[in-house]
Amino acid sequence: MKNLTDLEKKINSELATKINDSKIFHNQLYLTIDDEDLLDVVTFLKTNNNTKFRQLIDITAVDYPEKQQRFKMVYLFLSHQFNQRIILSFFINENELVSSLIKIFPSANWMEREVFDMYGIKFKDHPDLRRILTDYEFEGFPLRKDFPLTGHKETRYSEEEKKVIYEPVKLEQNYRNFDYESPWEGTKYINKQTKKNNDEKI
């Protein structure tokens, strides 16, 4: 459909029991669903001739540690034919399994692995759910709000052992003293030269 308003009405009429909320914002359609309806809704968006959202742009999540349903899953879809975008979302509990989209969108493979690696969210029926951005022995999930800023461990190559080793993070003292002056202001001699050049032009 060429019009987002018509698209919203079409989706709500066809999937009346599966759409909790819908709105148009920044020329994009936002849909809120329940996690158990994910496969049905995505299949409809991809295969229906009035929608044709045949490209999965991205899968990500948002962490709300203070909420009972901690994670918000977010899916971005694109219809090349109609030049429209849909953002699909729903909330899940911390240890809840999410249905994998690989059978509908094979490209979801790496995207779901990234979400697992960064947030610890697991996907049901994923064929190869391993870390993809961090090392296999990495501890924790970096994009969770409770992940420490300095991490748990750091890696380095040991000349003595001739291999990569893991050890607790140690911040050297010189990295604890921060210079809060803006680097964009430049050093004094550059400022003086710039001012002199500007005066000469006048």
BAFI-3210 file (N, C-alpha, C; in Angstrom, 3 decimals, decimal comma, padded with zeros to 6 digits):
// residues 202
n [1|2|3|4|5|6|7|8|9|10|11|12|13|14|15|16|17|18|19|20|21|22|23|24|25|26|27|28|29|30|31|32|33|34|35|36|37|38|39|40|41|42|43|44|45|46|47|48|49|50|51|52|53|54|55|56|57|58|59|60|61|62|63|64|65|66|67|68|69|70|71|72|73|74|75|76|77|78|79|80|81|82|83|84|85|86|87|88|89|90|91|92|93|94|95|96|97|98|99|100|101|102|103|104|105|106|107|108|109|110|111|112|113|114|115|116|117|118|119|120|121|122|123|124|125|126|127|128|129|130|131|132|133|134|135|136|137|138|139|140|141|142|143|144|145|146|147|148|149|150|151|152|153|154|155|156|157|158|159|160|161|162|163|164|165|166|167|168|169|170|171|172|173|174|175|176|177|178|179|180|181|182|183|184|185|186|187|188|189|190|191|192|193|194|195|196|197|198|199|200|201|202]
n.u [000,835|000,442|-000,017|000,592|-001,336|-003,476|-002,189|-001,822|-004,496|-005,193|-003,509|-004,366|-006,992|-006,718|-005,120|-006,376|-006,635|-004,042|-002,543|-001,549|-001,144|-000,847|000,822|001,611|004,630|007,153|007,041|006,940|005,646|004,639|004,331|002,924|003,069|002,254|004,664|004,211|002,881|004,644|005,745|003,483|002,645|004,920|005,145|002,792|003,335|005,422|004,495|001,970|000,280|-000,377|001,355|004,169|006,705|009,638|012,256|014,342|015,604|016,940|017,525|017,078|017,427|016,132|017,105|015,397|015,964|014,534|011,946|009,363|008,998|011,772|013,158|012,824|012,019|012,952|012,128|013,006|011,615|011,536|009,815|010,548|009,130|006,999|008,334|008,352|008,515|008,425|008,297|008,497|007,568|007,875|007,522|009,561|010,289|013,228|014,508|013,165|012,345|012,682|010,989|012,690|013,435|014,518|013,568|011,791|013,119|016,205|018,424|018,228|019,786|022,527|021,837|020,233|022,104|023,806|022,138|021,817|024,484|025,018|022,919|022,112|019,778|017,880|017,091|014,490|014,745|016,918|019,613|022,349|023,302|025,565|028,125|029,021|030,144|031,791|034,359|034,272|034,623|033,890|032,585|029,388|027,034|027,379|025,604|023,658|022,170|023,246|025,808|029,224|031,181|033,866|034,045|034,591|036,808|039,986|041,803|045,016|048,079|050,441|053,848|055,433|053,921|053,210|050,651|047,168|045,878|043,575|042,653|041,779|040,283|042,383|042,797|045,156|046,790|047,195|045,124|042,976|042,884|041,245|041,115|039,134|038,939|037,928|038,966|038,602|039,032|041,632|045,246|047,127|049,033|048,068|045,601|046,450|047,826|045,752|044,070|045,802|046,043|043,386|043,139|044,932|043,624|041,482]
n.v [-001,196|002,246|004,287|005,096|005,285|003,835|001,392|000,868|000,582|-001,663|-003,684|-003,741|-004,572|-007,095|-008,438|-008,263|-009,371|-009,689|-007,380|-005,112|-002,392|000,443|002,964|005,896|007,427|009,758|009,134|006,375|003,139|001,962|-000,986|-002,811|-005,905|-009,185|-011,504|-014,181|-014,002|-013,341|-014,840|-015,273|-012,638|-011,565|-013,295|-012,640|-009,911|-010,206|-011,860|-011,019|-009,426|-006,766|-005,642|-006,622|-006,590|-007,414|-007,358|-007,802|-005,499|-005,101|-006,536|-005,876|-004,999|-003,533|-002,668|-002,715|-002,736|-002,215|-002,978|-005,526|-007,139|-007,327|-006,892|-005,249|-006,293|-005,438|-005,107|-004,333|-003,646|-003,502|-002,413|-002,646|-002,253|-000,538|001,402|001,680|001,544|-000,586|-000,830|-003,220|-004,373|-005,874|-006,910|-008,926|-011,363|-011,755|-014,336|-015,475|-017,334|-016,406|-016,606|-017,764|-016,106|-017,289|-019,179|-017,677|-015,293|-015,788|-014,160|-013,396|-014,923|-014,103|-011,673|-012,382|-013,798|-011,715|-010,234|-012,144|-012,318|-009,701|-009,115|-011,461|-012,749|-015,503|-017,518|-019,451|-022,488|-021,670|-022,427|-022,209|-020,862|-018,970|-016,873|-013,906|-011,385|-011,057|-012,861|-016,446|-017,174|-014,972|-013,056|-012,183|-009,700|-007,191|-005,005|-004,879|-003,035|-003,423|-004,217|-003,948|-000,971|-001,306|-003,924|-007,478|-009,109|-008,867|-009,265|-010,261|-010,662|-012,940|-012,876|-014,592|-016,949|-017,370|-017,115|-016,019|-014,619|-014,499|-012,137|-010,445|-007,169|-004,370|-001,100|001,224|003,801|006,228|006,280|006,885|009,547|012,065|014,397|017,052|019,150|020,594|019,078|020,345|023,018|023,559|024,003|026,597|027,954|027,450|028,724|031,402|031,782|031,426|033,569|035,685|035,360|035,848|038,537|039,716|039,302|041,003]
n.w [000,000|-000,738|001,026|004,391|006,371|005,293|005,199|007,917|008,728|007,218|008,247|010,921|010,566|009,397|011,237|013,712|016,327|017,089|017,150|019,443|019,695|017,531|015,648|013,736|013,185|012,577|009,846|009,805|010,587|013,669|015,461|018,132|019,685|021,096|022,348|021,608|019,226|017,266|014,991|013,366|012,758|011,459|009,278|007,906|007,282|005,483|003,381|002,492|-000,172|000,002|001,725|001,737|003,109|002,725|003,501|006,203|008,281|010,760|014,024|017,377|020,883|023,932|027,167|030,172|033,226|035,560|035,127|035,212|032,957|031,424|028,947|025,817|022,716|019,411|016,044|012,737|009,640|006,034|003,156|-000,066|-002,413|-001,737|-000,401|002,439|006,046|008,874|012,378|014,685|017,885|021,193|024,636|026,831|029,400|031,507|031,247|029,176|026,230|022,817|019,740|016,872|013,787|011,585|009,727|008,281|007,605|006,576|007,036|009,634|011,227|012,010|013,188|015,369|016,816|017,524|019,260|021,247|022,117|023,069|024,860|026,092|025,440|024,485|021,602|020,396|018,602|017,106|014,972|015,557|018,030|019,139|020,646|018,843|018,537|020,698|022,530|022,944|025,600|026,978|029,674|030,882|029,554|027,383|026,669|028,554|031,207|033,717|033,339|034,145|033,588|033,068|032,402|033,031|032,601|030,885|027,836|026,685|024,852|025,897|026,122|027,516|027,883|025,312|024,162|024,005|026,917|029,709|032,162|035,262|034,942|035,017|035,766|034,935|036,844|035,473|033,683|035,165|035,714|034,329|031,639|031,296|029,533|026,440|023,459|021,082|021,246|020,822|021,085|022,833|021,188|018,641|018,712|018,996|016,564|014,752|015,422|014,771|011,983|011,230|011,964|010,183|007,767|008,000]
ca.u [000,000|001,246|-000,299|000,826|-002,605|-004,200|-001,455|-002,144|-005,867|-005,189|-002,872|-005,241|-008,192|-006,330|-004,505|-007,052|-006,396|-002,602|-001,934|-001,943|-001,119|-000,202|000,865|002,508|005,511|008,320|006,801|007,130|004,551|005,085|003,370|003,225|002,389|002,700|005,770|003,764|002,322|005,711|005,862|002,284|002,645|006,021|004,769|001,802|003,977|006,294|003,844|000,743|000,532|-000,609|002,415|005,440|007,899|010,467|013,628|014,555|016,715|017,724|016,885|017,815|016,667|016,341|017,108|014,733|016,163|013,586|010,627|009,184|009,403|012,997|013,664|011,930|012,549|012,615|012,400|012,836|011,334|011,458|009,160|011,176|008,119|006,211|009,236|007,783|009,206|007,646|009,066|007,684|008,184|007,134|008,318|009,753|010,976|014,678|014,930|012,151|012,802|012,028|010,957|013,651|012,846|015,400|012,806|011,116|014,207|017,497|019,382|018,057|020,760|023,567|021,214|019,825|023,332|024,278|021,273|022,194|025,811|025,011|021,886|021,853|018,437|017,991|016,082|014,020|014,957|018,067|020,498|023,755|023,266|026,847|028,588|029,495|030,899|032,778|034,994|033,403|034,785|033,527|031,619|028,418|026,400|027,818|024,586|022,750|022,437|024,001|027,158|030,190|031,789|035,211|033,999|035,034|038,152|040,610|042,681|046,276|048,984|051,554|055,093|055,980|053,156|053,035|049,241|046,275|045,452|042,520|042,960|040,856|040,555|043,174|042,971|046,347|046,471|047,159|043,849|041,939|042,889|040,673|041,216|037,793|038,965|037,538|040,098|038,289|039,446|043,001|046,255|047,242|049,769|047,207|044,620|047,115|048,106|044,459|043,637|046,687|045,640|042,102|043,389|045,593|042,622|040,638]
ca.v [000,000|003,452|005,203|004,470|005,216|002,681|000,205|000,643|000,063|-003,007|-004,596|-003,858|-005,335|-008,476|-009,025|-007,528|-009,950|-009,826|-006,055|-004,432|-000,937|000,873|004,416|006,398|008,423|009,985|008,464|004,949|002,505|001,244|-001,995|-003,506|-007,197|-010,115|-012,305|-015,441|-013,729|-012,839|-015,557|-015,037|-011,254|-011,387|-014,022|-011,819|-008,714|-010,553|-012,570|-010,383|-008,574|-005,365|-005,173|-006,957|-006,218|-008,577|-007,225|-007,600|-004,551|-005,306|-007,010|-005,383|-005,053|-002,441|-003,213|-001,957|-003,618|-001,936|-003,513|-006,964|-007,628|-006,538|-006,567|-004,912|-006,741|-004,495|-005,626|-003,308|-004,234|-002,563|-002,808|-001,930|-001,913|000,617|002,328|001,886|000,852|-000,966|-001,174|-004,159|-004,536|-006,524|-007,079|-010,291|-011,512|-011,904|-015,665|-015,975|-017,656|-015,685|-017,415|-017,358|-015,765|-017,789|-019,860|-016,653|-014,445|-016,415|-013,155|-013,218|-015,767|-013,314|-010,632|-012,998|-014,104|-010,456|-009,929|-013,096|-011,964|-008,423|-009,037|-012,756|-013,218|-016,736|-017,682|-020,822|-023,124|-021,111|-023,569|-022,028|-019,700|-018,745|-015,486|-013,524|-010,138|-011,208|-014,167|-017,491|-017,225|-013,661|-013,122|-011,099|-009,229|-005,783|-003,967|-004,827|-001,854|-003,768|-004,653|-002,939|-000,198|-001,803|-005,342|-008,411|-009,573|-008,317|-010,217|-009,761|-011,717|-013,124|-013,318|-015,710|-018,166|-017,472|-017,288|-015,007|-014,996|-013,712|-011,729|-009,393|-005,834|-003,491|000,232|001,887|005,062|007,354|006,279|007,325|011,006|012,497|015,801|017,379|020,273|020,196|019,043|021,129|024,404|023,680|024,494|028,058|028,523|027,386|029,798|032,678|031,867|031,595|034,938|036,560|035,237|036,516|039,979|040,137|039,317|042,197]
ca.w [000,000|-000,874|002,119|005,691|007,098|004,747|005,623|009,325|008,795|006,643|009,205|012,092|010,211|009,124|012,427|014,792|017,653|017,322|017,250|020,682|019,496|016,286|015,463|012,694|013,778|011,708|008,570|009,999|011,302|014,861|015,886|019,371|019,692|022,130|021,822|020,997|017,895|016,395|013,716|012,549|012,284|010,506|008,058|007,208|006,737|004,358|002,274|002,014|-001,340|000,340|002,623|001,073|003,869|002,415|003,996|007,635|008,404|011,974|015,252|018,536|022,131|024,876|028,512|031,236|034,385|036,640|034,780|035,371|031,640|031,364|027,619|024,709|021,434|018,344|014,706|011,708|008,331|004,911|001,913|-001,189|-003,410|-001,305|000,306|003,771|007,134|010,050|013,565|015,449|019,206|022,269|025,858|027,302|030,672|031,380|030,803|028,244|024,887|021,720|018,513|015,852|012,484|010,528|008,676|007,472|007,120|006,895|007,497|011,075|011,915|012,680|014,010|016,628|017,553|018,111|020,402|022,296|022,611|023,767|025,906|026,719|025,078|023,710|020,557|020,227|017,287|016,378|014,708|015,945|018,916|019,812|020,632|017,525|018,633|021,763|022,560|023,496|027,047|027,521|030,767|030,930|028,320|027,420|026,509|029,698|032,021|034,919|032,983|034,607|032,504|032,777|032,091|034,063|032,284|029,688|027,170|026,141|024,415|026,821|025,493|028,288|027,625|023,863|023,836|024,559|028,261|030,330|033,522|035,724|034,427|035,888|035,196|035,423|037,502|034,542|032,983|036,098|035,749|033,063|031,284|030,806|028,600|025,103|022,513|019,889|021,430|020,317|022,020|022,863|020,055|017,457|018,866|018,728|015,132|014,070|015,673|014,007|010,567|011,052|012,054|008,944|006,698|008,192]
c.u [000,874|001,087|-000,148|-000,465|-003,433|-003,532|-001,778|-003,539|-005,937|-004,624|-003,772|-006,498|-007,876|-005,806|-005,099|-006,705|-004,908|-001,879|-002,443|-002,032|-000,423|-000,234|001,844|003,306|006,759|008,225|007,131|005,969|005,117|003,973|003,851|002,394|002,783|003,745|005,308|003,174|003,385|005,733|004,678|002,293|003,727|005,724|003,767|002,464|004,819|005,515|002,602|001,061|000,325|000,471|003,798|006,670|008,875|011,932|013,622|015,800|017,583|016,847|017,720|016,926|016,986|016,192|016,441|014,819|015,167|012,202|010,575|009,518|010,600|013,361|012,542|012,609|012,045|013,056|012,096|012,691|011,199|010,720|009,766|010,122|007,337|007,041|008,678|008,554|008,231|008,615|008,140|008,342|007,248|008,085|008,408|010,416|012,448|015,097|013,947|012,763|011,992|012,072|011,941|012,934|013,608|014,625|012,067|012,133|015,539|018,537|019,285|019,100|021,768|022,967|020,800|021,032|023,906|023,453|021,588|023,522|025,775|024,043|021,645|020,469|018,573|016,810|015,767|014,223|016,051|019,096|021,918|023,897|024,552|027,166|029,169|030,342|031,973|033,364|034,076|033,486|034,438|032,457|030,679|027,915|026,534|026,733|023,499|023,156|023,278|025,405|028,161|030,909|033,163|035,220|034,457|036,487|038,685|041,543|043,945|047,122|050,169|052,770|055,675|055,271|052,895|051,591|048,437|045,782|044,368|042,946|041,985|041,271|041,321|043,346|044,220|045,987|046,362|045,872|042,707|041,851|042,443|040,845|039,898|037,779|038,653|038,743|039,857|038,711|040,876|043,959|046,437|047,945|048,960|046,163|045,231|047,365|046,817|043,961|044,475|046,304|044,338|042,258|044,023|044,622|041,763|041,389]
c.v [001,252|004,396|004,484|004,327|004,024|001,377|-000,139|000,046|-001,372|-004,014|-004,808|-004,668|-006,812|-009,188|-008,411|-008,057|-010,003|-008,486|-005,362|-002,926|-000,632|002,390|004,758|007,549|008,522|009,180|006,971|004,404|001,670|000,292|-002,637|-004,774|-007,964|-011,045|-013,588|-015,243|-013,316|-013,516|-015,297|-013,633|-011,046|-012,105|-013,228|-010,610|-009,031|-011,067|-011,883|-009,396|-007,097|-004,793|-005,357|-006,388|-007,398|-008,421|-006,963|-006,727|-004,866|-005,900|-006,481|-005,491|-003,823|-003,024|-002,247|-002,775|-003,390|-002,531|-005,023|-007,672|-006,791|-006,056|-006,229|-005,344|-005,808|-005,073|-004,539|-003,975|-003,138|-003,195|-001,988|-001,446|-000,665|001,667|002,709|001,065|000,569|-001,306|-001,968|-004,389|-005,274|-006,704|-008,553|-010,261|-011,836|-013,253|-016,294|-016,234|-016,884|-016,567|-016,871|-017,098|-016,383|-018,468|-018,877|-015,728|-015,095|-015,426|-012,902|-013,995|-014,942|-012,247|-011,191|-013,393|-012,851|-010,083|-010,870|-012,702|-010,708|-008,374|-010,350|-013,299|-014,425|-016,887|-019,153|-021,279|-022,451|-022,228|-023,427|-020,804|-019,616|-017,263|-015,177|-012,255|-010,197|-012,613|-015,172|-017,564|-015,894|-013,823|-011,929|-010,698|-007,707|-004,721|-004,005|-003,662|-002,175|-004,276|-003,583|-002,260|-000,723|-003,290|-006,197|-008,825|-008,833|-009,371|-009,518|-010,947|-011,772|-013,648|-014,527|-017,019|-018,392|-017,785|-016,132|-015,488|-014,038|-013,364|-010,637|-008,023|-005,020|-002,155|000,873|003,275|006,218|007,393|006,726|008,847|011,537|014,000|016,191|018,582|019,779|020,195|019,910|022,586|024,637|024,179|025,992|028,614|028,469|028,495|031,159|032,862|032,101|033,028|035,921|036,538|035,958|038,049|040,500|040,222|040,559|043,432]
c.w [000,000|000,319|003,462|006,496|006,623|005,165|007,078|009,470|008,289|007,633|010,419|011,788|009,996|010,367|013,694|016,175|018,013|017,462|018,510|020,522|018,175|016,206|014,358|013,282|012,926|010,414|008,633|010,819|012,453|015,297|017,184|019,417|020,961|021,536|021,138|019,601|016,883|015,029|012,802|011,953|011,218|009,197|007,237|006,544|005,502|003,154|001,707|000,889|-001,067|001,252|002,005|001,799|003,800|002,775|005,497|007,783|009,620|013,068|016,416|019,772|022,966|026,278|029,489|032,519|035,521|036,364|034,987|034,062|031,202|029,963|026,636|023,416|020,336|017,002|013,684|010,348|007,275|003,746|000,780|-002,191|-003,034|-000,578|001,677|004,795|008,268|011,176|014,494|016,813|020,155|023,453|026,235|028,682|030,446|030,805|029,808|026,862|023,856|020,481|017,490|014,522|011,311|009,403|007,773|006,818|007,503|007,424|008,994|011,873|012,704|013,585|015,368|017,466|018,207|019,340|021,560|022,936|023,478|024,953|026,645|026,439|024,156|022,754|020,345|018,781|016,464|016,198|015,249|016,849|019,734|019,804|019,258|017,544|019,716|021,699|023,246|025,020|027,721|028,591|030,730|029,559|028,263|027,311|027,579|030,594|033,267|034,616|033,405|033,453|032,128|032,443|033,265|033,854|031,062|029,108|026,704|025,717|025,353|026,079|026,215|027,954|026,143|023,469|024,424|025,910|028,752|031,752|033,943|035,207|035,465|035,172|035,792|035,932|036,516|033,727|033,890|036,188|034,393|032,871|030,628|029,865|027,190|024,164|021,292|020,035|020,954|021,375|021,864|021,633|018,765|017,520|018,533|017,238|014,340|014,221|014,865|012,529|010,297|011,094|010,774|007,788|006,788|007,769]
res [m|k|n|l|t|d|l|e|k|k|i|n|s|e|l|a|t|k|i|n|d|s|k|i|f|h|n|q|l|y|l|t|i|d|d|e|d|l|l|d|v|v|t|f|l|k|t|n|n|n|t|k|f|r|q|l|i|d|i|t|a|v|d|y|p|e|k|q|q|r|f|k|m|v|y|l|f|l|s|h|q|f|n|q|r|i|i|l|s|f|f|i|n|e|n|e|l|v|s|s|l|i|k|i|f|p|s|a|n|w|m|e|r|e|v|f|d|m|y|g|i|k|f|k|d|h|p|d|l|r|r|i|l|t|d|y|e|f|e|g|f|p|l|r|k|d|f|p|l|t|g|h|k|e|t|r|y|s|e|e|e|k|k|v|i|y|e|p|v|k|l|e|q|n|y|r|n|f|d|y|e|s|p|w|e|g|t|k|y|i|n|k|q|t|k|k|n|n|d|e|k|i]
***
